[in-house]
Amino acid sequence: MAVLDQLERDAAPTAGPVTGSEWSEPTGLGPMPRELVGRASRLLAAQRDRIADLETGRRVAAGHMGALRAVDATREPRGSVYLDASA
């Protein structure tokens, strides 16, 4: 139950950024008790929803970055400016 508790906290939308390096597969748990199957199924659905939300956010951010790059590409490069001090 402790593993499911932690996974549910991690899957919550308010859990913050996910780095992928914080989780490792638990070992030595044995078969899942029948009474936890429904909870595990709901957790799997929540994880899939979280993945979809993160992917949507990634696509939106990539679109914004593309727009910023397009604006930056329209700027004229600034060359060196020289001052004629001999005059």
VENCORVEN-V862547 format. One record per pair of residues at least 12 apart in sequence whose C-alpha atoms are under 10 Angstrom apart, sorted by the first residue. I is the first residue (numbers start at 1). J is the second residue. D is the distance in Angstrom with one decimal. If there is no record, write none. Layout:
i = {I | I}
j = {J | J}
d = {D | D}
//
This chain:
i = {1 | 1 | 1 | 1 | 1 | 3 | 3 | 3 | 4 | 4 | 4 | 4 | 5 | 7 | 7 | 7 | 7 | 7 | 7 | 8 | 8 | 8 | 8 | 8 | 8 | 8 | 9 | 10 | 10 | 10 | 11 | 11 | 11 | 11 | 11 | 11 | 11 | 11 | 11 | 12 | 12 | 12 | 12 | 12 | 13 | 13 | 13 | 13 | 13 | 13 | 17 | 18}
j = {32 | 33 | 36 | 39 | 40 | 25 | 26 | 29 | 36 | 39 | 40 | 43 | 43 | 23 | 40 | 43 | 44 | 46 | 47 | 39 | 40 | 42 | 43 | 44 | 46 | 47 | 43 | 23 | 47 | 50 | 43 | 44 | 45 | 46 | 47 | 48 | 49 | 50 | 51 | 43 | 46 | 47 | 49 | 50 | 46 | 47 | 49 | 50 | 53 | 54 | 54 | 54}
d = {9.8 | 9.8 | 8.1 | 9.8 | 9.9 | 9.8 | 7.8 | 9.2 | 8.9 | 8.1 | 7.2 | 7.9 | 9.6 | 9.3 | 9.5 | 7.6 | 9.5 | 9.9 | 8.7 | 9.6 | 9.2 | 9.4 | 6.3 | 9.2 | 8.1 | 8.3 | 9.9 | 9.5 | 8.7 | 9.7 | 7.7 | 9.1 | 9.8 | 6.4 | 5.4 | 8.9 | 8.8 | 6.4 | 8.9 | 9.8 | 7.7 | 8.3 | 9.7 | 7.5 | 9.3 | 9.7 | 9.3 | 6.7 | 8.7 | 9.5 | 9.3 | 9.2}
//
